[in-house]
Amino acid sequence: MKVRNFVIVLAAIAVLLAAGCGSISGSQDSSARQAAKADVKWTNDATGVLTVQNDVNEDLILFAGSINNRNILGGVNKLASRRINFFDKVSESSGTFLLRAVKESVYRSTGSALKSDDIIFATLIVFDKSSSAQININIQRILGGSAEIILNNDTNMAMEIRTDQPNGPVVTTLAPMERNKKVYMDPNPDGYTFFPVYRFYDRANQGIRSITAQSLADGRFMNPVIPGQGNIPVVHFDATPSGFFSPFATLIIANESSEAVFLTMRGATRLTSQNGQRALNPGNHTFELNLEKQPKLPIGGLSFDPNKGAAQIVNIPEYTYEAEYTYRVSFRPGAVPSVTRLQKADTSSLTIPLLNE
């Protein structure tokens, strides 16, 4: 496969606009009667690349994009996981959409007339049908509780909300310009700290980039409130993140062997890809390498581990990575890994196209 193909993630939708992405009703509404009769699958799909773990004590219906019968991916039972094939729900060969989750009881009684508040979880899915890369999503246990908080996204980017730390678990994801999004969480007398991760489309490399909080000081500390026990708190995040600087180098890991491999740091920490994978099957996998607020940083200690003992670990030569650039790093047994710099991110248009909105 040519180098260009390693970075094509969203080529099929590069010309789409993000306008209207805050909508949740879609172009084909489902009435409560239609929703009540919707045929929802709850068993695993043998060929699915998406696995959703539901740690919420409620059965959930999942949607690829807006809420209507046409976009139903199926259901995932409470405290269970399910493997899903979503390719027939998106006609494009590659792209991105918001996976949304609604309690089955709510959707069956309401249909697509439900409010944004009724969506208890959303997350960004980036896919390429030519790749078999697995995607793992975890719907956190703290969601769906009795305490409430309101979140606002005043940008044309998708905005992930994480808790505990800047790279902590995803609570939900807001579509571009989605405001007054009510999130239900378990009560916590110590409150929560919320961190934003802005996701935008990089036209130069045709992939998704991140602008993320860099320290605990960038979080918003707030205590969700049970209705009737006080005013529901509202969290505002900056409409223009400082400098729009993305302190990451993007790594396209090309595993050209015949088996899976780990990407490790200093031979111990197994790094996780954007799709939530650590064991990397043959093919291409995307990572964001944190450069610790530096515009460029020499990094050593990265290596490929074929999981066959220390003698088989292959070190990646130290290399000076630059923020906002994309690099291809190849692994081939018996060869020294090569690092090739591709293009710098295009930050001139900080928007994100979403399918099925």
Secondary structure, 3 states (H helix, E strand, C coil): CCHHHHHCCCHHHCCCCCCCCCCCCCCCCCCHHHHHHCCCCCCCCCCCCEEEEECCCCCEEEEECCCCHHHEEEEECCCEEEEECCHHHCCCCEEEEEEEEEEHHHHHHHHHHCCHHHEEEEEEEEEECCCCCCEEEEECCCEEEEEEEEEECCCCCEEEEEECCCCCCEEEEECCCCCCEEEEECCCCCCEEEEEEEEEEECCCCEEEEEECCCHHHCEEECCECCCCCCCCEEECCCCCHHHCCCEEEEEEEECCCCCEEEEECCCEECCCCCCCCCECCEEEEEEEECCCCCEEEECCEEEECCCCHHHCEECCCEEEECCEEEEEEECCCCCCCEEEEEECCCCCCCCCCCCC
